[in-house]
Amino acid sequence: MFGKKKKAATSSSSSLKRTNHTPSIIAEDMRLTGSLTSQGEVQLDGRIEGDLRVKHLVIGLTGMIEGMIEADSVVVKGKIIGSLIANKVMIESSAEVHGDVFHDTLSIEAGAMIEGSLKHRHEEDNVAPIKPEAGEESTSSLLVDDDNDLSFVNKQAADKS
């Protein structure tokens, strides 16, 4: 009789996932070496040397990461040295980013420092120049050889006289 109630209570509590929505905080005086993974929000005010894989990341003014970051959303107020891959990236004016940022949506405040490339994750990498089809004139055939030294305005003036 008592065993059934106990099992029911145990099974229902073990099936719950992350009911506490309090962010994990890495304080200013903490230094972490290694990888960090979290299903929730992480507030970083200290320093991490390693890779992060989190749901939501806030890098505070004193926060610093040396490594790769993967997240759903990231707010950067501190410093990143490494790649950042996220759906939503907000880089505030106090931020320093030294690395590539791969994003779906991106906002950058004036004053932020970014050294690296910004790349939309759904952007097409294979961009090729448009080639003229058969029967179309190319732009090089539009130039007249004897007028190459004249600008467009000068050509119009020469044609009028």
Summary of the structure (lengths in Angstrom):
residues: 161
radius of gyration: 28.0
end to end distance: 110.8
largest distance: 110.8
contacts: 405
relative contact order: 0.09
helix: 19%
strand: 40%
